Amino acid sequence: MFKTTENGTKWVRVGLNKKKQVTYRAGDPPFQVEFQSCPKLIGQDPRIDDYYGRIIVSGSHNCVTVTNPNDPEGGPFFLGVEKCGSDTNPSASQQWEWGDDFGPVVFWRGKSKLEEIGYTIDDHSNPVVESGTRRIELGCAQSCASFGIRPKKDFQ
C-alpha cells in the first residue's frame, strides 16, 4: 500500500488480523495481493490507463473488501478480506480502480462505483486507524491517499 504526498511517495505495510481485517501498525502479518482486471465492468475504457477490477489475496479465492459499503457517504469505511464474488462483475464492495497517476494508484470505486476513495491520512501523512482495532479508515472527508500494490521484496 502507498500514498503520494507533496514530498513524494511513502510506502506503508499493512497487515491482516485473525478477524480478516486490514490493519496498520498492529503487529499483524502482511499478506500478498494481486489486482485482477474485470474488463466487463461498466465504465471501463480501453483507451485510457485506468482498469476496473478486484484485489485478490494471492493463492486464495478471497478479495479485499470494504466491509461497510453502505455506511453514510464519507465513511469511515473499513477493509477486510472476504470470499470473492463474481470475477466479471464483483459487488461494489469489491470493485477497485487501478491507474497510473505519477505511479501506480488504486482506489475503491465507492458504493456508486463512480468515486475514487482512498485511505484517510493524518497531519503526518500516516494512515488514520480505528482506536483499539487499528483498522485502516477509508474516506476522503479530510484528506486521503491512494493505495498501491508492491512486490514483497520492496519491503524487506
N, C-alpha and C positions, 0 to 999 in steps of 0.2 A: 504494500500500500504506500502511496506517497501523496504529497501535496506540493503545490507550487506556491512559493512566497515571493515577495519582492526581491529577495536575495538569492533566488534560485530554487532548486528542488530539494526537499527534505524527505528522505525515505524513513518510514517508521514500520516496525514489525508488529503484527497483530497476532493474537493467539485465539485458541478455541477452547472454551472451558468444558467441563463434564456435562453441562446442560446444553451444549452445542450453541453457545452464544459467542459472538465475536467480541474480544476484549483487547484492551491496550494496557500494558504495564501491570498485568495482574499475575504474571508468572505462569500463564497458561502456555502450552506448547504451540509453536507455529504450525501452520498447515499449508499444503500446496494446493493451488487452484489453477484452472485453465479457463480462458474465455472461449466460448463456442458461439459462433455467429449463427443467427437464425434468419436467413435471407427472406423468409416469407412474412416477417413481422411488418405490419403497416408502418409506413414512413421510411422504410429502407430505401436509400437512394444510391444506386451503384456508381454514380458519377462523383460522389464525394467520399472522403476518407473517414466516414462515420459508419459504424456497424452496430446493429442491434442484436442482442443475444442474451445468453445466460452465463453465469460463472459456476463452473463445476468443480467440486472438490476432487482433486486428482485421484484416479483409481476407485471411484465410487459412483453411485447414482444419486448423489446429494448435491444440492446447489446452495450458493449463498443467497439468502432470502431475507427480505425485510419482513420482520415478524409482526409488525403492527401497521400495515399499509393504509388502513382506513382511519387512523387517528387524525385529529384535526390538521389542517394544512399548516405546514411549517414544522410539524413534529414536536418533540424529537421522535425520530424513528430509530429502530434498533435492528441489528443484523444477527441472524442465526444461520444455522445450516439445517436444511430440511430436504426431504426426498424431492428430486426434480419432478417437475410437471412435464408438459409437452415439450418435445425437442424442436418443434416448429413454431409453436405459439405459446410460450410459457405465460403463466399468470403475471399480472402487473408486479407482484411482489418479487418476481424472479427475472424481471427484464432490466437489462443494463445496456448502456451505450458506451462503445469504445471508439475513440478517435485520436487524432493527432493534433494537439494544440501546444506547440513548443515542447513536444514529447508526448508519449502515450498517456491518455487520460481515460478514466472510467467514471461514469456517473450512473446513479439509479435513475430510471426514467420517470419515476413517480407514479402515483395511482392514476393520473390522467394519461400516462405514457408519453407526455409531451414536455416533461420537465427535465431538468438536469440537477439532481440533488446529490451533494457530496456530504462529507462529514464535517461537523462543526469544529472550529478551532478556537483556542483561547488567545489571549493577548501575546503569548509567547510562541504562537504557531504550533501548539501541541493539540492533539485531539481532545475534545471535551468528552468526558465519560460520566456515566451514571454513578452516583455515590453508592458505595457498597458493592456493586457488581462489577464495576469498571467496564461496563459495556459501552462501546463507542456510540455516540449520538450522531444521527444523520439529521440534516435540515439546514436551511440557509437563512435562518431568522437573523443571525448576526453576520457571520462570515463563514464560508465553507470552503473546503478543498476537495479536489478530485482524488479518486483512487487510482492506483496503478498496479500492475502485476509484474513482479520482477523475479528473475531466477534466484533460487536459494543461495547460490554462490555469492551473490551481491551482498548478502547479509552476514557473511562469515568473516 
